[in-house]
């Protein structure tokens, strides 16, 4: 099944192919905490992106995660990184997928602040 998402202003839209998410990761690192991100992960190949020209990348700390945000509204719909096995992956901000009922998700806490 494909899930459609976007930033707030709609300049960046995307679809991600995969099963319905049942869990979300809530990280307490400095950027996730400030942005209120709820994340799920997928292979980067499952992402279809439109409006890429409206995106800007932000890297910090180890520069291993490429946070993507819309240059118009500032929303971060996803971030690019590599899975532990090296496979290119995408961390999808579930708050950008209107069809996902966030209240039904099991929230898994991740201590990114200590890493």
Backbone as ProteinMPNN parsed JSONL, in Angstrom:
{"seq_chain_A": "XXXXXXXXXXXXXXXXXXXXXXXXXXXXXXXXXXXXXXXXXXXXXXXXXXXXXXXXXXXXXXXXXXXXXXXXXXXXXXXXXXXXXXXXXXXXXXXXXXXXXXXXXXXXXXXXXXX", "coords_chain_A": {"N_chain_A": [[0.842, -1.176, 0.0], [0.439, 2.279, -0.658], [1.38, 5.283, 0.934], [0.544, 8.633, 1.117], [2.133, 11.781, 1.533], [3.091, 15.075, 2.738], [4.775, 18.258, 3.044], [3.852, 21.134, 5.062], [3.012, 23.316, 3.406], [2.722, 22.124, 0.938], [4.583, 22.177, -1.098], [6.44, 20.163, -1.185], [5.792, 16.899, -1.883], [5.106, 13.438, -1.341], [5.206, 9.845, -1.726], [5.147, 6.811, 0.01], [5.864, 3.448, -0.169], [4.583, 0.601, 1.393], [3.788, -1.445, 4.315], [1.057, -0.713, 6.546], [1.908, 1.47, 9.131], [2.468, 0.422, 12.487], [3.86, 1.101, 14.645], [5.747, 3.8, 16.071], [8.728, 5.667, 16.212], [9.976, 7.61, 18.781], [12.287, 9.893, 19.28], [14.683, 11.321, 21.51], [16.711, 13.057, 20.836], [18.423, 16.178, 20.18], [17.374, 17.484, 17.839], [15.105, 15.963, 17.004], [13.515, 16.13, 19.29], [13.009, 18.895, 19.424], [11.599, 19.268, 17.039], [9.476, 17.546, 17.296], [9.232, 15.032, 16.085], [7.782, 11.994, 14.897], [8.685, 8.899, 13.958], [8.98, 6.51, 11.271], [10.568, 3.854, 9.515], [11.9, 3.108, 6.278], [12.99, 1.44, 3.25], [14.97, 3.456, 1.107], [14.355, 3.242, -1.554], [11.63, 2.865, -1.599], [10.427, 5.286, -1.584], [8.763, 7.832, -3.315], [9.269, 10.909, -4.65], [8.214, 14.291, -4.988], [8.746, 17.639, -5.884], [11.329, 18.102, -5.078], [13.107, 20.185, -5.461], [12.357, 22.09, -3.648], [13.407, 21.328, -1.276], [15.793, 21.405, 1.385], [18.844, 20.361, 2.793], [19.854, 19.451, 6.092], [22.53, 18.897, 8.148], [24.129, 17.654, 11.081], [26.194, 17.146, 13.997], [27.331, 13.956, 13.696], [26.98, 13.925, 10.989], [25.656, 11.885, 9.633], [22.994, 11.58, 9.202], [20.75, 12.931, 6.979], [18.804, 15.433, 7.274], [15.862, 16.524, 5.82], [14.216, 19.429, 4.836], [11.456, 21.586, 4.047], [11.953, 24.495, 2.207], [10.146, 26.533, 2.145], [7.99, 26.247, 4.114], [9.262, 25.042, 6.255], [8.852, 22.509, 7.365], [9.901, 19.213, 8.242], [9.676, 16.519, 6.357], [10.948, 14.069, 6.067], [14.011, 12.159, 6.521], [17.213, 11.257, 5.284], [19.308, 8.408, 5.504], [21.569, 5.715, 6.306], [20.706, 2.341, 6.783], [21.502, 0.052, 9.501], [22.747, -2.087, 8.149], [23.81, -0.84, 5.978], [22.145, -0.277, 3.859], [20.523, 2.157, 1.872], [18.234, 4.283, 3.477], [15.103, 5.74, 4.573], [13.81, 7.95, 6.938], [10.684, 8.474, 7.837], [8.604, 11.139, 8.678], [5.923, 10.6, 10.497], [3.931, 12.382, 11.121], [3.48, 13.781, 8.853], [1.938, 12.268, 7.218], [-1.221, 12.145, 6.437], [-3.118, 10.035, 6.384], [-2.426, 8.25, 8.336], [-3.327, 7.196, 11.491], [-2.289, 8.599, 14.247], [-2.88, 8.173, 16.923], [-3.28, 5.475, 17.224], [-0.881, 4.211, 17.146], [1.857, 2.334, 18.487], [4.142, 3.742, 20.573], [7.578, 3.862, 20.483], [10.254, 4.558, 22.491], [13.353, 6.199, 21.943], [16.632, 6.674, 22.92], [18.231, 9.002, 21.789], [19.611, 11.188, 22.669], [21.681, 10.398, 24.275], [23.556, 9.341, 22.616]], "CA_chain_A": [[0.0, 0.0, 0.0], [1.192, 3.537, -0.705], [0.925, 6.357, 1.812], [0.91, 9.941, 0.582], [2.429, 12.786, 2.537], [3.58, 16.359, 2.241], [5.095, 19.292, 4.023], [2.647, 21.911, 5.374], [2.568, 24.165, 2.292], [2.478, 21.302, -0.238], [5.651, 22.277, -2.1], [7.067, 18.842, -1.202], [4.857, 15.797, -1.701], [5.789, 12.156, -1.498], [4.509, 8.592, -1.441], [6.025, 5.75, 0.502], [5.252, 2.146, -0.369], [4.85, -0.305, 2.505], [2.688, -1.83, 5.19], [0.568, 0.321, 7.46], [2.732, 1.51, 10.343], [1.824, 0.118, 13.766], [4.745, 1.663, 15.66], [6.468, 5.025, 15.73], [9.876, 5.925, 17.063], [10.068, 8.957, 19.335], [13.684, 10.076, 19.684], [14.863, 12.501, 22.354], [17.885, 13.845, 20.458], [18.125, 17.613, 20.166], [16.546, 17.925, 16.711], [13.804, 15.281, 17.037], [12.754, 16.693, 20.406], [12.551, 20.236, 19.058], [10.647, 19.209, 15.926], [8.346, 16.684, 17.635], [9.128, 14.002, 15.057], [7.416, 10.6, 15.124], [9.326, 8.335, 12.773], [8.996, 5.131, 10.837], [11.704, 3.697, 8.603], [11.636, 2.346, 5.065], [14.073, 1.543, 2.265], [14.863, 4.697, 0.322], [13.753, 2.904, -2.847], [10.166, 2.863, -1.479], [9.984, 6.682, -1.561], [8.597, 8.596, -4.549], [9.337, 12.298, -4.195], [7.912, 15.376, -5.915], [9.075, 18.925, -5.273], [12.664, 17.997, -4.481], [13.785, 21.483, -5.547], [11.962, 22.89, -2.48], [14.038, 20.764, -0.086], [17.144, 21.775, 1.803], [19.369, 19.373, 3.737], [20.514, 19.925, 7.308], [23.332, 17.869, 8.798], [24.811, 18.111, 12.287], [26.859, 16.117, 14.786], [28.151, 13.021, 12.918], [26.64, 14.12, 9.566], [25.212, 10.615, 9.061], [21.568, 11.695, 8.884], [20.496, 14.114, 6.157], [17.454, 15.925, 7.548], [15.333, 17.273, 4.681], [13.11, 20.299, 5.218], [10.925, 22.46, 3.006], [12.483, 25.855, 2.335], [9.031, 27.477, 2.261], [7.265, 26.16, 5.395], [10.162, 24.571, 7.306], [8.517, 21.175, 7.861], [10.789, 18.103, 7.871], [8.863, 15.338, 6.085], [11.755, 12.853, 6.152], [15.467, 12.292, 6.582], [17.917, 10.168, 4.623], [20.436, 7.829, 6.241], [21.816, 4.321, 5.956], [20.322, 1.362, 7.801], [22.701, -0.569, 10.078], [23.425, -2.948, 7.17], [24.321, -0.002, 4.897], [21.114, -0.015, 2.859], [19.952, 3.508, 1.941], [16.906, 4.266, 4.083], [14.446, 7.025, 4.807], [13.036, 8.069, 8.173], [9.492, 9.236, 7.474], [7.896, 11.817, 9.761], [4.536, 10.148, 10.391], [3.027, 13.532, 11.242], [3.269, 14.302, 7.494], [1.096, 11.311, 6.5], [-2.553, 12.348, 7.003], [-3.912, 8.808, 6.47], [-1.989, 7.457, 9.485], [-3.929, 7.612, 12.764], [-1.191, 8.597, 15.214], [-3.354, 7.706, 18.225], [-3.306, 4.011, 17.266], [0.488, 3.699, 17.055], [2.653, 2.045, 19.679], [5.296, 4.643, 20.556], [8.819, 3.311, 21.026], [11.19, 5.625, 22.87], [14.75, 5.975, 21.57], [17.489, 7.625, 23.625], [19.213, 9.594, 20.886], [20.36, 12.23, 23.378], [22.865, 9.797, 24.901], [24.411, 8.721, 21.588]], "C_chain_A": [[0.889, 1.242, 0.0], [0.54, 4.547, 0.231], [1.443, 7.669, 1.263], [1.129, 10.923, 1.718], [2.918, 14.064, 1.898], [4.089, 17.191, 3.407], [3.807, 20.091, 4.256], [2.118, 22.68, 4.168], [2.29, 23.385, 1.014], [3.527, 21.409, -1.323], [6.38, 20.953, -2.257], [5.974, 17.816, -0.944], [5.604, 14.505, -1.946], [4.82, 11.018, -1.248], [5.547, 7.613, -0.939], [5.245, 4.448, 0.421], [5.599, 1.257, 0.817], [3.598, -0.623, 3.287], [2.271, -0.655, 6.066], [1.424, 0.318, 8.719], [1.894, 1.209, 11.585], [2.624, 0.698, 14.927], [5.364, 2.948, 15.137], [7.618, 5.176, 16.706], [9.854, 7.387, 17.486], [11.463, 9.097, 19.932], [13.802, 11.355, 20.511], [16.139, 13.275, 22.03], [17.459, 15.304, 20.281], [17.202, 18.032, 19.022], [15.168, 17.266, 16.724], [12.923, 15.846, 18.143], [12.187, 18.06, 20.025], [11.479, 20.215, 17.961], [9.428, 18.344, 16.227], [8.144, 15.551, 16.65], [8.649, 12.67, 15.625], [7.801, 9.874, 13.85], [8.994, 6.872, 12.539], [10.054, 5.046, 9.746], [11.341, 2.791, 7.438], [12.87, 2.401, 4.172], [13.881, 2.812, 1.437], [14.197, 4.445, -1.028], [12.225, 2.897, -2.793], [9.573, 4.27, -1.525], [9.904, 7.25, -2.972], [8.414, 10.049, -4.138], [8.996, 13.259, -5.325], [8.19, 16.69, -5.187], [10.436, 18.951, -4.612], [13.403, 19.336, -4.49], [13.433, 22.397, -4.37], [12.612, 22.4, -1.188], [15.432, 21.319, 0.146], [17.574, 20.738, 2.831], [20.009, 20.068, 4.931], [21.226, 18.742, 7.946], [23.986, 18.461, 10.033], [25.459, 16.907, 12.958], [27.711, 15.218, 13.887], [27.927, 13.137, 11.414], [26.215, 12.822, 8.885], [23.744, 10.637, 8.654], [21.349, 13.016, 8.162], [19.035, 14.529, 6.345], [17.023, 16.816, 6.387], [14.18, 18.149, 5.159], [12.716, 21.183, 4.048], [11.424, 23.877, 3.245], [11.378, 26.904, 2.437], [8.399, 27.439, 3.652], [8.109, 25.629, 6.547], [9.898, 23.179, 7.833], [9.531, 20.152, 7.356], [9.944, 16.856, 7.625], [9.629, 14.022, 6.222], [13.225, 13.21, 6.263], [16.074, 11.076, 5.902], [19.095, 9.715, 5.477], [20.68, 6.434, 5.681], [21.349, 3.452, 7.116], [21.598, 0.741, 8.37], [23.462, -1.48, 9.109], [23.962, -2.172, 5.965], [23.322, 0.331, 3.814], [20.607, 1.424, 2.982], [18.518, 3.452, 2.478], [16.376, 5.683, 4.244], [13.675, 6.923, 6.123], [11.879, 9.012, 7.866], [8.883, 9.852, 8.73], [6.413, 11.475, 9.62], [3.53, 11.278, 10.533], [2.73, 14.165, 9.879], [2.418, 13.371, 6.642], [-0.323, 11.387, 7.064], [-3.38, 11.073, 7.165], [-3.531, 7.939, 7.668], [-2.602, 8.041, 10.756], [-2.865, 7.485, 13.857], [-1.614, 8.046, 16.57], [-3.373, 6.187, 18.345], [-1.907, 3.403, 17.293], [1.086, 3.404, 18.428], [3.912, 2.908, 19.579], [6.481, 3.962, 21.222], [9.775, 4.464, 21.283], [12.608, 5.232, 22.474], [15.592, 7.067, 22.214], [18.598, 8.129, 22.705], [20.07, 10.648, 21.554], [21.65, 11.689, 23.979], [23.829, 9.194, 23.893], [25.303, 9.729, 20.933]], "O_chain_A": [[1.967, 1.243, 0.595], [-0.684, 4.649, 0.308], [2.633, 7.808, 0.977], [0.419, 10.909, 2.724], [3.132, 14.136, 0.688], [3.869, 16.876, 4.577], [2.768, 19.746, 3.693], [0.91, 22.699, 3.928], [1.681, 23.925, 0.091], [3.381, 20.789, -2.377], [6.885, 20.646, -3.338], [5.308, 17.856, 0.09], [6.605, 14.473, -2.663], [3.762, 11.197, -0.645], [6.684, 7.593, -1.41], [4.109, 4.36, 0.886], [6.763, 1.163, 1.208], [2.505, -0.149, 2.978], [3.045, 0.275, 6.293], [1.641, -0.738, 9.313], [0.763, 1.677, 11.717], [2.132, 0.779, 16.052], [5.489, 3.156, 13.931], [7.492, 4.849, 17.886], [9.73, 8.286, 16.654], [11.776, 8.495, 20.96], [13.114, 12.342, 20.251], [16.607, 14.064, 22.852], [16.268, 15.611, 20.239], [16.322, 18.867, 19.23], [14.165, 17.936, 16.481], [11.719, 16.021, 17.953], [11.015, 18.342, 20.278], [10.568, 21.042, 17.958], [8.443, 18.397, 15.491], [7.009, 15.145, 16.399], [9.067, 12.267, 16.71], [7.296, 10.198, 12.774], [8.762, 6.106, 13.474], [10.395, 6.053, 9.126], [10.579, 1.835, 7.586], [13.701, 3.297, 4.312], [12.754, 3.187, 1.111], [13.55, 5.335, -1.581], [11.581, 2.921, -3.842], [8.352, 4.429, -1.508], [10.865, 7.16, -3.736], [7.511, 10.376, -3.368], [9.425, 13.077, -6.464], [7.892, 16.82, -4.0], [10.671, 19.733, -3.691], [14.235, 19.59, -3.619], [14.136, 23.375, -4.12], [12.398, 22.984, -0.126], [16.149, 21.656, -0.796], [16.766, 20.289, 3.644], [20.621, 21.128, 4.8], [20.612, 17.718, 8.245], [24.358, 19.634, 10.04], [25.278, 15.773, 12.515], [28.726, 15.677, 13.362], [28.637, 12.493, 10.641], [26.398, 12.676, 7.677], [23.303, 9.811, 7.855], [21.712, 14.081, 8.663], [18.145, 14.032, 5.655], [17.733, 17.75, 6.015], [13.265, 17.658, 5.82], [13.529, 21.488, 3.176], [11.329, 24.396, 4.357], [11.653, 28.053, 2.783], [8.281, 28.477, 4.305], [7.711, 25.754, 7.705], [10.652, 22.699, 8.679], [9.966, 20.205, 6.206], [9.534, 16.197, 8.581], [9.026, 12.977, 6.466], [13.632, 14.363, 6.125], [15.503, 9.986, 5.944], [19.785, 10.528, 6.092], [20.061, 6.032, 4.696], [21.568, 3.782, 8.282], [22.668, 0.89, 7.779], [24.678, -1.633, 9.227], [24.507, -2.769, 5.037], [23.613, 1.141, 2.934], [20.293, 1.869, 4.086], [17.695, 2.675, 1.996], [17.092, 6.671, 4.076], [12.981, 5.939, 6.38], [12.081, 10.208, 7.66], [8.672, 9.161, 9.726], [5.731, 11.993, 8.736], [2.385, 11.139, 10.104], [1.827, 14.994, 9.765], [2.195, 13.648, 5.463], [-0.605, 10.751, 8.079], [-4.27, 11.035, 8.015], [-4.242, 6.985, 7.983], [-2.423, 9.22, 11.061], [-2.582, 6.384, 14.33], [-0.781, 7.503, 17.296], [-3.471, 5.66, 19.453], [-1.769, 2.189, 17.45], [0.85, 4.127, 19.396], [4.659, 2.809, 18.606], [6.402, 3.538, 22.375], [10.066, 5.252, 20.383], [13.016, 4.084, 22.644], [15.295, 8.252, 22.068], [19.755, 7.729, 22.832], [21.15, 10.971, 21.059], [22.607, 12.438, 24.173], [24.828, 8.591, 24.286], [26.084, 9.38, 20.048]]}, "name": "protein", "num_of_chains": 1, "seq": "XXXXXXXXXXXXXXXXXXXXXXXXXXXXXXXXXXXXXXXXXXXXXXXXXXXXXXXXXXXXXXXXXXXXXXXXXXXXXXXXXXXXXXXXXXXXXXXXXXXXXXXXXXXXXXXXXXX"}
